[in-house]
Amino acid sequence: PTEEEWEKAARGPDGNECPWGNGFSPDRLNFQGSRAVAGVEPVGSYRAGASPYGCMDMAGNAYEWTADWYEPYPGNPIVEATYGQVYRVLRGGSYQSKPYETRAARRFYDKPANSRPDYGFRCVQDVRR
């Protein structure tokens, strides 16, 4: 998905801070400090953490690659050396993330050729009208 598509799927129509609402709930995701998990868990292990659209694991478990380059949001006047077509955006946090890093609005980035045990991706399909 694009970064915008990913964020919409995670935050829902109301723009929630987390997929399930606006408060952190440690029992709804796999993150650093939850259930002493030392890795990625099977998709759907945290059913209570589903987004309003029914998307699972949008917070924690594994960072997810998006199709977008790491660029500033429209209207952002801040210039960073990391912006441009070097890094791709990752979203969602992972089992190694602290709670604030799993918020649906939080952005991460890395070079597309890099891999880590806590990186993953989500397959999507355009909706036909």
C-alpha positions as a printed Julia matrix, in Angstrom:
129×3 Matrix{Float64}:
   0.0     0.0    0.0
   0.98    3.64  -0.24
   1.75    5.31   3.06
  -1.58    7.12   2.9
  -3.49    3.87   2.25
  -1.68    2.13   5.1
  -2.43    4.95   7.54
  -6.12    5.1    6.58
  -6.45    1.32   7.06
  -4.77    1.58  10.48
  -6.48    4.71  11.83
  -9.96    4.22  10.42
 -12.44    6.92   9.44
 -12.0     8.81  12.73
  -8.19    9.08  12.57
  -7.58    7.04  15.72
  -4.19    7.15  17.41
  -4.14    3.34  17.48
  -6.05    0.89  15.28
  -8.51    0.09  18.12
  -9.01    3.67  19.37
  -7.21    6.53  21.1
  -5.45    4.87  24.01
  -2.56    2.44  24.19
  -3.69   -1.06  25.21
  -0.79   -3.49  25.77
  -3.04   -6.53  25.37
  -3.88   -5.59  21.75
  -0.46   -5.85  20.09
   2.95   -7.5   20.07
   5.52   -4.89  21.19
   8.63   -4.62  23.34
   7.5    -5.74  26.77
   4.36   -7.67  25.79
   3.94  -11.29  26.89
   7.74  -11.71  26.78
   7.47  -12.44  23.05
  10.82  -12.65  21.33
   9.66  -12.45  17.73
   6.89  -12.04  15.21
   3.67  -13.85  16.08
   1.21  -15.34  13.57
  -1.04  -12.82  11.82
  -4.22  -12.24  13.81
  -2.84  -13.26  17.2
  -4.24  -10.04  18.69
  -7.85   -9.94  17.42
  -8.77   -7.1   19.81
  -6.18   -4.95  18.04
  -8.03   -4.91  14.69
  -8.59   -1.58  12.96
 -12.13   -0.3   12.25
 -11.76   -1.87   8.78
 -10.84   -5.25  10.26
  -7.15   -5.02   9.37
  -5.0    -7.05  11.75
  -1.54   -6.27  13.16
  -1.45   -2.62  12.11
   0.38   -1.87  15.39
   3.37   -3.88  16.54
   4.45   -7.35  15.46
   6.36   -6.29  12.28
   7.15   -2.97  10.62
   5.45   -2.86   7.24
   7.0    -1.44   4.09
   4.92    1.03   2.11
   5.26    1.96  -1.56
   6.29    5.56  -0.78
   9.64    7.28  -0.51
  10.39    9.06   2.76
   9.36   12.62   1.88
   7.91   15.48   3.94
   4.16   15.69   4.28
   2.59   18.41   2.07
   2.95   21.79   3.75
   5.86   20.69   5.99
   8.53   23.43   5.78
  11.22   21.34   7.53
  13.99   20.03   5.3
  15.76   16.84   6.36
  18.72   15.15   4.72
  16.81   11.85   4.88
  14.06   13.1    2.55
  14.28   12.07  -1.09
  14.39    8.84  -3.04
  16.82    6.96  -0.8
  14.57    5.64   1.98
  11.13    4.0    1.89
   8.52    4.49   4.59
   7.83    1.77   7.16
   4.76    1.91   9.4
   3.28    0.2   12.45
   6.18   -0.64  14.73
   7.25   -4.16  15.64
   7.74   -6.61  18.47
  10.95   -4.67  19.23
   9.17   -1.27  19.42
   8.35    0.84  22.44
   4.64    1.72  22.84
   4.91    5.25  21.34
   6.6     3.78  18.25
   3.5     1.67  17.47
   1.09    4.62  17.06
  -0.7     4.58  13.7
   0.63    8.03  12.78
   4.28    7.2   13.51
   6.65    7.06  10.52
   9.86    5.1   10.11
  12.2     4.73   7.16
  15.01    2.57   5.85
  16.78    1.78   2.6
  14.68   -0.59   0.49
  17.51   -3.13   0.2
  17.73   -3.52   3.99
  16.04   -6.33   5.84
  15.52   -7.16   9.5
  13.67   -9.93  11.33
  10.98   -7.4   12.31
  10.34   -6.05   8.76
   7.43   -7.29   6.7
   4.94   -6.14   4.11
   1.22   -6.2    3.45
  -0.31   -7.17   0.13
  -3.11   -4.95  -1.13
  -5.35   -4.78  -4.16
  -7.04   -1.77  -5.7
 -10.78   -1.68  -5.22
 -12.64   -1.97  -8.5
 -15.62    0.31  -8.81
